[in-house]
Amino acid sequence: MDILTKDRLGVLEARIEKGLDPNVTKRFVAVGRSLAEINKRELYKETGCTSFDRYVRQRWKMTHAMAYYFIAAYRRYRRLQDSLH
């Protein structure tokens, strides 16, 4: 393996290791869970927003797709956890 390939592998493995940090996972899941509840309970209306999409755009500068990505990831994580217990 040449030095550039070995260096790149090290960078990518460090990124994976950081991503597998339980604290990162917990924060990611917490964001998804919180967004899901805000959406389901329509809590965004308390901010004057008429839709969840508008809320995430205005409050978090987040696209519709990103907000639902967090929510979907949270739901998958929850299903996985349920299946392990």
C-alpha positions as CSV (number, residue, x, y, z in Angstrom):
1,M,0.0,0.0,0.0
2,D,1.5,3.4,-1.0
3,I,1.8,6.2,1.5
4,L,-1.1,8.3,0.0
5,T,-3.4,5.3,0.1
6,K,-2.4,4.5,3.7
7,D,-2.9,8.1,4.7
8,R,-6.3,8.2,3.2
9,L,-7.3,5.0,4.9
10,G,-6.2,6.5,8.2
11,V,-8.4,9.6,7.6
12,L,-11.4,7.5,6.7
13,E,-11.0,5.1,9.6
14,A,-10.7,8.1,12.0
15,R,-13.9,9.5,10.6
16,I,-15.7,6.1,11.1
17,E,-14.3,5.9,14.6
18,K,-15.6,9.4,15.5
19,G,-19.0,8.5,13.9
20,L,-19.2,5.4,16.0
21,D,-18.7,7.3,19.2
22,P,-21.8,6.5,21.4
23,N,-22.1,10.2,22.3
24,V,-22.4,11.2,18.7
25,T,-25.0,8.6,18.1
26,K,-27.0,9.7,21.2
27,R,-27.0,13.3,20.0
28,F,-28.1,12.3,16.5
29,V,-30.9,10.2,17.8
30,A,-31.9,12.9,20.3
31,V,-32.2,15.4,17.4
32,G,-34.4,13.0,15.4
33,R,-36.6,12.2,18.4
34,S,-37.1,15.8,19.3
35,L,-37.9,16.8,15.7
36,A,-40.4,13.9,15.5
37,E,-42.2,15.0,18.6
38,I,-42.3,18.6,17.6
39,N,-43.8,17.5,14.2
40,K,-46.3,15.0,15.6
41,R,-47.6,17.3,18.4
42,E,-47.5,20.3,16.1
43,L,-45.4,22.2,18.7
44,Y,-43.9,24.3,15.9
45,K,-47.2,26.3,16.0
46,E,-46.1,27.7,19.3
47,T,-43.4,29.6,17.4
48,G,-45.8,31.2,15.0
49,C,-44.9,28.8,12.1
50,T,-47.8,27.3,10.2
51,S,-45.9,24.2,9.1
52,F,-43.2,21.9,10.3
53,D,-41.2,22.6,7.2
54,R,-41.3,26.3,7.8
55,Y,-40.3,25.8,11.4
56,V,-37.2,23.7,10.6
57,R,-36.2,26.2,7.8
58,Q,-36.6,29.2,10.0
59,R,-35.5,27.9,13.4
60,W,-32.7,25.5,12.4
61,K,-31.8,26.6,8.9
62,M,-32.5,23.0,7.9
63,T,-34.0,21.6,4.8
64,H,-37.2,19.6,4.8
65,A,-35.1,16.6,3.6
66,M,-32.6,16.9,6.4
67,A,-35.2,17.2,9.1
68,Y,-36.9,14.0,7.9
69,Y,-33.6,12.3,7.5
70,F,-33.0,12.8,11.3
71,I,-36.5,11.6,12.0
72,A,-36.2,8.5,9.8
73,A,-32.8,7.7,11.4
74,Y,-34.3,8.0,14.9
75,R,-37.1,5.7,14.0
76,R,-34.8,3.1,12.4
77,Y,-32.5,3.3,15.5
78,R,-35.5,2.8,17.8
79,R,-36.7,-0.3,15.8
80,L,-33.2,-1.7,15.9
81,Q,-33.0,-1.2,19.6
82,D,-36.5,-2.8,20.1
83,S,-35.5,-5.9,18.0
84,L,-32.4,-6.4,20.1
85,H,-34.3,-6.6,23.4
